Amino acid sequence: MATNGWTLDPQGRATSKSLGNGIDPVDIAKRLGGEIVRLWVASVDFQEDVRVSEELMQRVAENYRKIRNTFRFILGNLHDFDPEAHSVEFAELLPLDQYMLLRTAEMSERLRKWYENFEFHRIYHQVNDFCTVELSALYFDVLKDRLYTSAPNSRARRSAQTAAWRIGEALVRLMAPIMTFTAEEVWSFLPKVASRPESVHLAYFPQAQDITGKITDLAHAQAVGADFDVLMGLREEVLKSLEVARRDKLIGSALDALVTIHAPENAYKILERHRDDMRFLLIASGVEVMRASDGNGNAALHVEVTRAPGAKCERCWNYSLEVGKNERYPTVCERCLAALDEIEQELAHKP
């Protein structure tokens, strides 16, 4: 088979007649792993000229590591999670968790169609983008605060774990045909569910309800999705202002910041609905929301970044005016105090 100057020989090696060299899949498998060869095969559009090189294989290997690290993060935060005992219903999940499950369900539907049409390269690129951009760089970065600082059995943490588990279950099923051995390994470490097949290769691709759980109020779920589509766009604008403040040495990290958002009316209403979520979505110590107006109803979004007031909580690293006011725990903020009280109550009731 000729592939833009390359030829696959009878042993399956990609060779170039003009250069007199080649890429041996067996050698790649020995050095980088068989999964990399499979992932590369999935990454190319077999209807077009196929390109192969050592550099390309290394790039695929790097993307494989990113996808694998996504699974590692999920598994690393489910060690005390029993789906049958700790799962949170969709209506009780925190809004960001609802949004990410809706996004995962949308992605799953696209992947199912691409599998039916043998468009494996679309699957590869979609999953790579989803894992690196939407999960690792955004959702998981936001989720760390809840997973690491909330009380173990708090609604906030169980909500995060429920979403992470459902996303992991969906991803491992969807990637099983391509990342054969990795998917089976991940499957063996995911929390066990009574009716689940022993092998991921005996499981079906997930339906939307398998990912989100039962949605009793579809209109509300759609409203959450629409709101967070807007909030994600606003987040990108705020991050630009935070980066400028970092560059100007006003802050060291986003947690040093108090962000004031002057928003036009439509955005203001959405920000007000999710005011409690914004500091966590931006990973800032504080967020204030104000209406922006230029007198003509055409106000643009404006962001101000200042140093957050108060002292730094040694537990969550957020700044708060309440740090130092509690005699028992003088170095933590009010949110961490509530978490510590909940942890102490849980310990007191343990047999």
N, C-alpha and C positions, 0 to 999 in steps of 0.2 A: 504494500500500500504506500503510495507516494504522499508525502505530507510537507509541501512547501520546501522542497530541497532535502527533506529527510525521508528515509525509507525504513520501514519496519522489516527486519530480516526474519527468516524462518524461526529463529529463537525468540522473537519478540523484541529484539534490541533496536533502538532508534539510531540509525546511522546516516551520515551525510557523505554522499559520493564525492562532492567537491572538496570537503575538508578531510576526509579519510578518518573521521573519528565517530564516536557513538556514545549513547547513553544506555548502559546495560541495566534493565529493570531489576535483575537479580542483585547486582552490585548496589543499586539504590536501596533495595529492600534490606540488604545486610547492613548498610551504613545508617540509613534513616528509618527503616522499618517498612514492613509490607503495607501498613495503613497509608503511608505517604504515596506509594504507587497507586493504590486504589483511589485516594483522594485526588491525585493528579488526573487520573483517567476521568473522574467525575467533573473535574474543573474545566475540561476542554469541550468545545462545541464540535462534535464529530461531523457536523455538516459543513464545517469550514476547514481551512488548512490547520493542521495540528502542529503546534510549536512545542519543542522540548529542549531543555538545556539543564546543566547543573544549577545555574542561577535560579531557574524556574522551580526546580525541585526543592531547592533550599527555601524558596518563598512559600511553597506549599507546606513544607515542614513547619515553618514558622506559624502559618495559619492553623495547622493542625494543633500546635501547642496552645494557641489561643483558645481554640474550641475545647481542648482537653482541660485547660485551666478553668474554663467556665463550669465544666462538670465538677472539677475539684472544689471550687468555691461552694457550689450547691451541696455536694456531699459533706463537706466540712462543717456545714451549718445545720445538718439534719441529724446529728448524733443522738439527740434526745427527743426526736420527733417521731411520734407514732400517728400515722394518718388517721387511723380509726378512732383514736382518743383525742387528738389535738387539732385536727383539721377545722378550719373556720369556714362557715358558709359564705358564699360570695357576697351576700348583702351585708355581712358583718366585717368583711375585709376592709382595711384602710384604702382610701380612694386610689392611691398610687399603685397598690397591689392589684386592685380591680383593673386598673388601666393596663398594667403590664400583662395580665392574663388575657385581656381582650386583644392586645397586640399579638400575643403568642398564638391565639386562636386564629387571627387573621393570617398570620404567617403560615400556620399549619395548612389552612385551606389552599393557599398558593402552592405550597410544596406538594400537596396531594395531586393537584392538577398537573404540575410539572413532572411528577413521577409517571402519571398516566401518559404524558406526551414524550417521555424519555428525554426531557430537558434537564439533564443532570447538572450541567454547568450553571444553570439558574439556581438550582438548589444549593450548590456549593457556595456561590457568591452571596446568596441571601442569608444562609446560616452564618457564614463568616462575618457579614456585616451586623447581623443581629447579635451575635455573641460579643463582638469587640466594641461596637458602638452603643447599642441599646442596653445591653446587659452590663458588661464589664465597666465601660466608661461612664455609664449613667446610673442604671438601676441598682446594681450591686454597690456602687460607690455610695449611693444614698442609703442603701439598706444596712450598711455596716454599723451605723450608729444605733439602729434599733436592735440589731442582732447582738451587739456587744455590750450595750449599756442598759437595755430593758431587763426587767425581772424575767427569769426563765419562763414562767407560765403566764406572763402578761399577754393581753390581747394584741398589743403592738408586735411582740416577738412572734407569737403563734401565727399572726396574720402574715408576717414576712416569711416564716417557714412554710406555711401553706402554699403561698405563691411560688416560692423557690422550688418546692417539691413538685408542684404541678408543671412548672416550666421544665424541670429536669426530666420528668416522666415523658413529656411531649417530645422534647429534643432527642432523647435517647431512642425513642421509637422511630422518629423521623430520619435519624442519621444511621440507623442500623444497617440498611442495605449498602451504605458507602463506607462507614467506619465499623466494619464487622466485629472485630475483636475488642475494640475500645468500647463499643456500645454494650457488648456482653459483659465486660468488666464493670462498667458503670451500673448496669442493671443489677448485678450481684450485690452492689453496695447500697442501692437505693432502699429506703424503708420498705419492708415487706407488707403486701396487702393480700388478704386471704384468697381472693379469686384471680390473682395475677398469674400468668403463665410462668413456668420455671425459667424459660429463656426469652430474651427480647425478640428473638427471631420467630417466636410463636405468637407474638403479640401483634395486634392490628395497629395501623396508624390511628392517632387520636382523632376523635370528632371534637367539635367545638365545645360541647358540654363536658367532655372528658377533661378538658383543660380548665375551663372556668368553674366547673361545678354547676349546679342548677341555678339559673337566674330567674328569680320570681318577678322582678320588675325590670323588664327589658328597656322601657323608656328611660328609667333612671340610669341603667348601665350605659345606654347610648349617650346620655347627657354627660356622664363622667368621662367617657371617651372623647367627646367633642371638647369638653373643658380642658382636658389634659393635652390634647393636640395643640390648643392655643398656649397653654402654660409651658409646653416644651419649646415653643418658638420664643416666648418671652424669656425663658431660661437662657437661651443662646445669647440674647441681647444683654442680659445681666452679666453673664460670664465674661463678655467682652469688657464691661466696665470693671469687673473684679480683676481682670488681667492687667488693665491699665493701672489700677491702684497698686497691684503687686509690683509692676514695673517701676512705678514712681516711689516705691518703698513706703507707701502709706500703710500697707498691711503685709504680713508675711504669708498668710494663707487665708482662705475664705472664712475660716472660723474666727479670724481677727476682726471681721467686718460686721457693721450694721448697714444693711442695704435699704435705701428708701426708693420706692418705685412710684413715680408719678405717671399714672396710666390713663389713657383715654377711656371714655365711659364704658364701652363694651368690654374692654380688657379689665377695667376696674371691677366690674360686677363679678367676673370670673375669679379674679384675685381675692375678692372679699369672700367668696364662697369657700375658697381653699386657703384662707389666710394662715391657718394653723399648719398647713403642709409646706408653705413656701420656704421657711428657714431650713427645713430638712432637704427640700428639693434643690436648694442653692448651696447647701452645706455651709450656711452662714450662722453667726450667733444670733442675729436678729434681722427681721424684715418688717418694714413699715410700708403700708400701701396708702397712697393718696390719689385723689382725682387730679388729672392734669387738665388745664383749660387755657386756651388762648383768647377766649371771648367769642370765637367764631364757631366753636364746636369741632375744630379740626386739630385738636391738640395731639402731639406726638408723644410717644413713650420717652420718658426721661429717667435716668437712673443716677442716684447719688450714692457714693460709697464713703463711709467714715469709719473711724475706729470704734469698735463696739465698747460700750461703757462697762464698768464693773471689773471683777477679777476673773481669772481663768479657772474653771473647774478642773481639778486634777483627774477627774474620772472620765469626763466626756470631752474635755478641752474646749467647751463652749464658754463664752464670757457671760457673766450674770452679775447683777447688783445684789443678788441674794447670797453669793458666796461669802462665807465668814459669819453668817448670822445664826447658824445652828451650832450649839455647843458640842454636841456629840460628833458631828461631822462638819467641822468648820471649813474644810477645803473643797466642798462640793456644792453644786448648784441645787436649786429647788427640784428640778426634774430628777436628778440623781438621788436626792433625798427620798423622793416618793418611791423610786425603784428599790433603794436599800430597805425602806420600810416593808415593801412587798416581799422582798427576799427574806427578811427576818421573820415575817409572818409565815411564809412557806416553810422555813426551817423549823419554826416552833411547832408546826402541826405535823411534821414528819414523825413517824413512829420510831 
